[in-house]
Amino acid sequence: MTIRLDGQVAIITGAGNGLGRTHALALAARGAKVVVNDLGAARDGSGASSDAALEVVRLIEEQGGEAMAHGANVAKFDEVEDMVKQAMEKWGRIDILVNNAGILRDKSFSKMTLDDFRLVVDVHLMGAVNCSKAVWEIMKTQEYGRIVMTSSSSGMYGNFGQSNYGAAKMAVIGLMNTLVLEGHKYNIKVNTLAPTAGTRMTEDLMPEELFKLMTPESVTTGLVTLVHEDAPNRFILCAGVGGYASTHIYETDGIYLPPEEQVPENVLAQFDVINDASTQKELTSGGQQTEKFLTKAMAFFGIKP
């Protein structure tokens, strides 16, 4: 199977450099018309310039593709709305949204200011919210859409000095989980990419010989698999250095304590059973957890469903 995106329109945020740039070029090469969004800021979010986005547009057009640049700050909904409006006026539809834009303000939690925490959350989480909101009704009307969040191992597993970044990167997974449920009947699929790549975000963090192995192209290969017509749904794909894996959140079956036994000492006494990984399963909505616990309680009291 060859993945083609002919006739589709893709918005890629933070597409002037790094992963976003590689994403834009790859989707264009497979036939997509691309909105190259880039504020042009430094990796800490300061400054602004459209030169990088315009260069990506030029490269796409040189290869016979179609593209437009837009400098929307994804943390500002009015600017995002303008970007979407221009894309609709130019091409009449939006099929793919890749929420890639991001910044870093790394410091230990003790030393981090709340302003730096808030700014990173605004760009990563609210940026994804703003862009998804701006295209959501369009995709519902089309009864077609593919949205990708960009998470990180820092969010899923933690990383020293990145409490702001990690919190935002885990939050977009929560956003994905609910949008999957709400978009299902409209053929809107929402997935998450968790990249490991050598970009300007990571170039100071490792030796040069290892940095060179972490190509953006290896991550973009994963991205393309999440945006095509037969893409999965509610999938967290980890990609980098040529490695590809999936992350899942599981919950154990757990225990039930009758009302007179519901004290913390009894919870502690059965921690091994509560933590028994052999009983774990993946839940696909919050209601499934409630249903599980109610089922246990109903069995204890002899209540029939």
Backbone torsions as a table, in degrees:
resi	resn	phi	psi	omega
1	MET	NA	129.0	175.7
2	THR	-103.8	126.3	-179.1
3	ILE	-82.0	121.2	175.7
4	ARG	-124.4	149.1	-177.9
5	LEU	-126.7	28.2	-176.6
6	ASP	-58.5	134.2	177.7
7	GLY	81.9	-5.8	-179.7
8	GLN	-93.0	154.6	179.4
9	VAL	-116.7	129.5	-177.2
10	ALA	-122.2	135.1	170.8
11	ILE	-106.2	127.6	178.2
12	ILE	-124.8	118.7	-178.4
13	THR	-87.8	150.0	-177.8
14	GLY	62.6	39.5	-170.0
15	ALA	-96.7	10.9	179.5
16	GLY	-80.9	-25.0	-176.7
17	ASN	-142.1	169.3	169.3
18	GLY	56.1	-136.9	-176.8
19	LEU	-61.5	-42.4	-178.3
20	GLY	-60.0	-40.5	178.2
21	ARG	-61.7	-46.3	-179.4
22	THR	-65.9	-39.8	175.6
23	HIS	-57.9	-48.3	-176.6
24	ALA	-60.6	-45.8	-179.2
25	LEU	-64.8	-38.9	-178.6
26	ALA	-69.4	-43.3	-179.8
27	LEU	-67.0	-38.6	176.7
28	ALA	-63.4	-40.2	179.9
29	ALA	-63.0	-23.9	179.4
30	ARG	-98.8	12.7	169.6
31	GLY	107.3	-6.2	-178.2
32	ALA	-75.5	148.5	168.5
33	LYS	-89.8	131.6	-165.4
34	VAL	-120.9	130.4	167.8
35	VAL	-91.8	113.0	-179.5
36	VAL	-91.9	97.3	179.9
37	ASN	-91.0	130.2	174.5
38	ASP	-162.1	123.7	176.2
39	LEU	-72.3	-24.1	-180.0
40	GLY	82.5	16.6	-177.1
41	ALA	-77.9	162.3	171.6
42	ALA	-69.8	172.7	-173.9
43	ARG	-67.9	-15.5	174.9
44	ASP	-92.5	4.4	176.3
45	GLY	93.9	-2.1	-178.0
46	SER	-87.0	153.3	176.8
47	GLY	79.6	173.3	178.1
48	ALA	-164.5	138.9	177.5
49	SER	-163.2	141.6	-180.0
50	SER	-94.5	0.6	-174.7
51	ASP	-58.3	-42.6	-177.7
52	ALA	-63.9	-43.6	179.4
53	ALA	-63.9	-42.3	179.8
54	LEU	-64.0	-34.2	177.2
55	GLU	-65.5	-39.9	177.9
56	VAL	-65.7	-41.7	176.2
57	VAL	-59.1	-43.1	179.7
58	ARG	-60.7	-43.6	-179.8
59	LEU	-63.9	-39.7	179.1
60	ILE	-66.2	-44.5	-179.0
61	GLU	-66.5	-33.6	176.9
62	GLU	-62.3	-28.4	179.1
63	GLN	-91.8	9.5	176.7
64	GLY	88.9	8.6	-179.4
65	GLY	-92.5	178.2	178.2
66	GLU	-118.4	136.2	-178.9
67	ALA	-157.4	158.0	172.5
68	MET	-141.2	151.0	178.7
69	ALA	-102.6	147.9	173.4
70	HIS	-148.9	133.5	-174.5
71	GLY	-96.3	27.7	-178.1
72	ALA	-58.4	136.7	167.6
73	ASN	-81.4	114.9	-173.1
74	VAL	-64.3	-18.3	178.4
75	ALA	-78.5	-4.7	-179.9
76	LYS	-117.4	111.0	-171.7
77	PHE	-62.9	-35.9	-178.7
78	ASP	-64.3	-35.6	178.0
79	GLU	-70.7	-38.0	176.8
80	VAL	-64.0	-43.9	177.9
81	GLU	-57.8	-40.1	179.0
82	ASP	-64.4	-40.5	178.0
83	MET	-60.4	-47.0	-179.7
84	VAL	-65.0	-40.7	178.5
85	LYS	-60.0	-44.8	179.9
86	GLN	-64.9	-39.1	178.5
87	ALA	-64.6	-41.3	179.5
88	MET	-67.1	-39.4	178.4
89	GLU	-64.9	-33.0	-177.1
90	LYS	-82.0	-42.4	-171.3
91	TRP	-124.6	-13.1	171.7
92	GLY	82.3	-0.1	178.8
93	ARG	-162.4	163.6	173.8
94	ILE	-138.8	118.4	-175.8
95	ASP	-103.2	-31.2	-172.0
96	ILE	-132.9	134.3	171.2
97	LEU	-126.9	123.9	175.5
98	VAL	-112.9	107.5	179.0
99	ASN	-82.6	91.5	-173.5
100	ASN	-113.4	-22.7	-173.0
101	ALA	-59.0	139.7	179.4
102	GLY	-164.9	162.4	176.3
103	ILE	-137.8	166.7	175.6
104	LEU	-123.6	140.2	170.0
105	ARG	-139.3	66.6	-171.7
106	ASP	-75.4	129.6	171.5
107	LYS	-163.4	157.1	173.3
108	SER	-61.7	155.1	-177.3
109	PHE	-58.9	-34.4	179.3
110	SER	-62.4	-37.1	-174.6
111	LYS	-95.7	-12.3	-175.7
112	MET	-75.5	135.9	174.3
113	THR	-82.1	155.5	177.2
114	LEU	-66.3	-28.6	176.8
115	ASP	-63.8	-42.3	178.1
116	ASP	-67.7	-35.8	176.9
117	PHE	-64.3	-48.5	-176.7
118	ARG	-63.9	-40.3	-178.0
119	LEU	-63.0	-44.3	-179.6
120	VAL	-65.4	-41.6	176.9
121	VAL	-63.8	-40.1	179.3
122	ASP	-60.1	-43.4	-177.1
123	VAL	-73.7	-50.7	-174.0
124	HIS	-75.3	-52.6	-177.1
125	LEU	-80.6	-58.3	-177.4
126	MET	-67.2	-29.0	173.9
127	GLY	-60.8	-44.5	177.3
128	ALA	-66.0	-39.1	177.8
129	VAL	-63.6	-49.4	-177.3
130	ASN	-59.2	-47.0	-177.4
131	CYS	-68.7	-41.4	179.2
132	SER	-64.7	-41.4	178.7
133	LYS	-62.6	-40.0	-176.5
134	ALA	-67.7	-27.2	-179.2
135	VAL	-103.8	-7.9	-169.3
136	TRP	-61.0	-50.0	-178.2
137	GLU	-67.6	-32.5	176.2
138	ILE	-62.5	-47.1	-179.7
139	MET	-66.5	-36.3	177.0
140	LYS	-63.5	-43.7	179.3
141	THR	-63.8	-40.8	178.1
142	GLN	-69.6	-22.6	-168.6
143	GLU	56.0	43.1	175.3
144	TYR	-164.7	133.8	174.6
145	GLY	-172.5	148.1	175.9
146	ARG	-132.4	118.2	-179.0
147	ILE	-120.0	135.4	176.7
148	VAL	-122.5	126.1	170.0
149	MET	-88.6	154.2	174.5
150	THR	-113.8	112.4	178.5
151	SER	-102.3	-156.8	-178.3
152	SER	-167.6	151.9	172.8
153	SER	-60.0	-25.9	177.1
154	SER	-63.7	-33.5	177.8
155	GLY	-79.8	-43.2	-175.6
156	MET	-74.6	-30.8	-173.7
157	TYR	-127.0	-13.2	179.9
158	GLY	95.9	151.3	177.2
159	ASN	-158.1	129.5	-175.9
160	PHE	-56.4	133.4	176.6
161	GLY	84.3	6.8	-176.4
162	GLN	-129.4	44.3	179.6
163	SER	-63.0	-37.9	179.5
164	ASN	-69.2	-49.9	180.0
165	TYR	-63.4	-45.2	-179.2
166	GLY	-63.2	-42.0	179.1
167	ALA	-62.3	-43.5	-179.9
168	ALA	-67.1	-39.3	-176.7
169	LYS	-72.7	-27.2	172.8
170	MET	-77.8	-33.2	-178.3
171	ALA	-62.9	-35.7	-178.7
172	VAL	-67.7	-23.4	174.9
173	ILE	-69.6	-40.5	174.5
174	GLY	-61.7	-38.9	176.4
175	LEU	-62.1	-46.1	177.5
176	MET	-55.4	-48.3	-173.9
177	ASN	-56.7	-40.1	-179.9
178	THR	-79.6	-38.9	178.4
179	LEU	-63.3	-32.0	175.3
180	VAL	-57.5	-46.3	-178.5
181	LEU	-66.3	-42.4	-176.2
182	GLU	-77.7	-24.0	-177.7
183	GLY	-95.3	-7.4	-171.1
184	HIS	-55.7	-49.3	-174.4
185	LYS	-73.9	-8.8	178.0
186	TYR	-103.1	11.2	-178.5
187	ASN	59.3	36.0	172.6
188	ILE	-100.9	118.8	178.7
189	LYS	-106.1	137.4	-176.6
190	VAL	-128.2	124.0	-178.9
191	ASN	-130.0	174.0	-179.8
192	THR	-131.1	135.0	174.4
193	LEU	-105.9	130.3	176.6
194	ALA	-116.1	96.1	-170.9
195	PRO	-86.5	152.6	162.6
196	THR	-127.1	109.3	-174.3
197	ALA	-145.8	153.5	175.6
198	GLY	-88.8	92.8	178.7
199	THR	-124.5	-176.9	179.3
200	ARG	-64.6	-16.8	176.1
201	MET	-71.9	-26.8	-172.6
202	THR	-120.6	-0.1	-170.4
203	GLU	-64.8	-21.4	-179.7
204	ASP	-91.7	1.1	-167.9
205	LEU	-102.3	-3.1	-175.8
206	MET	-155.8	163.7	178.1
207	PRO	-61.1	151.0	-174.2
208	GLU	-60.5	-38.8	-176.8
209	GLU	-66.1	-31.6	176.2
210	LEU	-78.5	-38.1	178.4
211	PHE	-55.6	-38.2	-177.2
212	LYS	-68.1	-24.6	178.7
213	LEU	-75.3	-21.5	-172.8
214	MET	-91.4	69.1	-173.4
215	THR	-76.0	140.8	173.3
216	PRO	-58.6	-33.2	-178.6
217	GLU	-60.1	-34.9	-179.8
218	SER	-67.3	-31.2	177.0
219	VAL	-75.4	-41.3	-179.4
220	THR	-61.5	-32.7	173.9
221	THR	-54.6	-42.4	176.7
222	GLY	-67.2	-40.7	-178.9
223	LEU	-58.9	-44.7	-177.3
224	VAL	-60.0	-34.7	-179.8
225	THR	-69.3	-15.2	-177.9
226	LEU	-97.6	-5.0	-173.6
227	VAL	-118.8	-4.2	-175.9
228	HIS	-84.6	176.7	-172.1
229	GLU	-58.5	-40.8	-177.3
230	ASP	-98.6	29.3	180.0
231	ALA	-63.9	157.2	173.6
232	PRO	-70.5	-175.2	177.9
233	ASN	-139.7	140.2	179.9
234	ARG	58.8	44.6	-176.2
235	PHE	-115.0	133.1	173.5
236	ILE	-103.3	108.5	-179.0
237	LEU	-103.7	120.0	175.8
238	CYS	-93.7	131.6	-174.0
239	ALA	-145.4	138.5	175.2
240	GLY	165.5	146.6	177.2
241	VAL	61.7	15.3	-175.7
242	GLY	93.5	-0.1	177.8
243	GLY	-98.5	144.2	-179.5
244	TYR	-138.1	130.8	-178.2
245	ALA	-150.3	169.0	177.7
246	SER	-120.6	149.9	175.2
247	THR	-114.2	137.7	178.3
248	HIS	-133.2	150.3	174.8
249	ILE	-105.4	120.7	-176.9
250	TYR	-113.5	159.0	175.4
251	GLU	-133.2	134.0	178.6
252	THR	-72.3	165.1	179.2
253	ASP	-66.8	-36.6	175.5
254	GLY	79.7	-165.5	-176.2
255	ILE	-128.9	171.5	170.8
256	TYR	-126.0	133.9	173.9
257	LEU	-115.9	126.3	175.6
258	PRO	-65.2	160.0	-172.6
259	PRO	-48.8	-43.2	-176.3
260	GLU	-72.4	-11.7	-179.5
261	GLU	-107.8	4.5	-175.5
262	GLN	-82.2	74.5	176.0
263	VAL	-127.8	151.8	-174.8
264	PRO	-59.2	-31.1	-180.0
265	GLU	-61.8	-35.8	179.1
266	ASN	-74.5	-32.5	173.6
267	VAL	-63.7	-47.8	-179.9
268	LEU	-60.8	-39.0	-177.6
269	ALA	-65.0	-24.5	-177.4
270	GLN	-111.9	24.3	-178.6
271	PHE	-58.1	-35.9	179.8
272	ASP	-62.8	-39.6	178.3
273	VAL	-71.0	-43.1	178.6
274	ILE	-58.1	-35.1	-174.9
275	ASN	-97.0	14.6	-177.0
276	ASP	-70.6	104.3	-175.2
277	ALA	-66.8	-19.4	-178.5
278	SER	-67.2	-17.4	-178.3
279	THR	-101.2	2.2	-171.9
280	GLN	-75.0	153.4	176.0
281	LYS	-150.4	161.6	179.3
282	GLU	-88.3	125.7	175.7
283	LEU	-94.5	146.5	-177.1
284	THR	-115.4	5.7	170.7
285	SER	-161.0	154.4	-178.7
286	GLY	-62.5	-30.3	-179.2
287	GLY	-64.2	-24.5	-179.8
288	GLN	-65.9	-32.6	177.2
289	GLN	-67.4	-46.3	177.8
290	THR	-59.4	-43.8	179.3
291	GLU	-59.8	-40.9	-179.6
292	LYS	-62.6	-48.8	-177.8
293	PHE	-67.2	-38.5	177.5
294	LEU	-65.0	-37.8	178.4
295	THR	-61.4	-41.2	177.5
296	LYS	-63.6	-43.5	-179.7
297	ALA	-65.9	-42.0	179.4
298	MET	-62.2	-38.9	178.5
299	ALA	-63.9	-40.3	-179.6
300	PHE	-64.2	-41.6	-176.2
301	PHE	-89.5	-1.5	179.4
302	GLY	73.4	25.8	179.2
303	ILE	-87.0	127.5	179.8
304	LYS	-87.6	143.7	179.5
305	PRO	-59.8	NA	NA
